[in-house]
Amino acid sequence: MEYIYAALLLHKTGKEITEDGIKKIVESVGISADDAKVKTVVASLKGVDIEKALSEAVAMPIGGAAGAGATKAEVKEEKHEEKHEEAAEGLAALFG
């Protein structure tokens, strides 16, 4: 996760996301950088529109009612309903 945070920090400051940049940030907080992970992050982000990806991630609701600011009771009820639906699907498979 620290490699992603380092890449986001470079992006936020308008700098190019490079292996050296990520290594410097990670090592600046006392973590030994893993070269393979750094290379993977840089390669994975090549050609990605980070601003677009961030805006889509923020706009995407997480977990139905849970992502919409639902109460704990509503989330519990939603999970309970999902279990019943899954159980019903399993029974339907038994009886065709």
C-alpha positions in Angstrom: 0.0 0.0 0.0 2.9 2.3 0.8 3.9 2.1 -2.9 0.5 3.2 -4.1 0.5 6.1 -1.6 3.9 7.2 -2.8 2.7 7.1 -6.4 -0.4 9.2 -5.4 1.9 11.6 -3.7 4.0 12.0 -6.7 0.9 12.5 -8.9 -0.6 15.1 -6.5 2.6 17.1 -6.6 2.7 17.0 -10.4 5.8 14.9 -10.6 6.3 11.9 -12.9 5.7 8.5 -11.3 9.1 6.8 -11.5 10.8 3.9 -9.7 13.3 6.3 -8.3 10.6 8.7 -7.0 8.6 6.0 -5.3 11.8 4.5 -3.7 12.8 7.9 -2.4 9.4 8.5 -0.8 9.1 5.0 0.7 12.7 5.1 2.1 12.2 8.6 3.5 9.8 7.1 6.1 12.2 4.3 7.1 10.8 1.5 4.9 13.2 -0.6 2.8 11.8 -0.4 -0.8 11.2 -3.7 -2.6 12.5 -3.2 -6.2 10.0 -5.8 -7.6 7.0 -4.1 -6.0 8.2 -0.6 -7.1 8.6 -1.8 -10.7 5.2 -3.5 -10.6 3.5 -0.3 -9.4 5.2 1.9 -12.0 4.4 -0.6 -14.8 0.7 -0.9 -13.6 0.2 2.8 -13.6 1.7 3.4 -17.0 -0.9 4.9 -19.3 -3.5 5.2 -16.5 -5.5 8.4 -16.1 -5.1 8.7 -12.3 -7.5 11.6 -12.0 -10.2 9.7 -13.8 -9.6 6.6 -11.8 -9.8 8.5 -8.5 -13.0 10.3 -9.5 -14.6 7.1 -10.5 -13.6 5.4 -7.3 -15.0 8.3 -5.2 -18.3 8.2 -7.1 -18.7 4.5 -6.8 -21.0 3.4 -3.9 -19.5 0.7 -1.7 -21.6 -2.2 -0.7 -25.1 -1.1 -1.5 -26.8 0.4 1.6 -23.5 0.4 3.5 -22.0 2.8 1.1 -25.0 5.1 1.1 -24.5 6.0 4.8 -27.1 3.4 6.1 -27.4 2.6 9.7 -26.0 -0.5 11.2 -29.5 -2.1 11.4 -30.1 -1.4 7.7 -26.7 -3.0 6.8 -27.4 -6.0 9.0 -30.9 -6.4 7.5 -29.4 -6.2 4.0 -26.8 -8.9 4.8 -29.5 -11.0 6.3 -31.6 -10.8 3.1 -28.6 -11.7 1.0 -28.1 -14.9 3.0 -31.7 -15.9 2.5 -31.5 -15.2 -1.2 -28.3 -17.4 -1.5 -29.9 -20.1 0.5 -33.0 -20.0 -1.7 -30.8 -20.3 -4.8 -29.1 -23.3 -3.3 -32.4 -25.0 -2.6 -33.6 -24.3 -6.1 -30.6 -26.1 -7.5 -31.5 -29.2 -5.5 -35.1 -29.4 -6.8 -34.5 -28.2 -10.4 
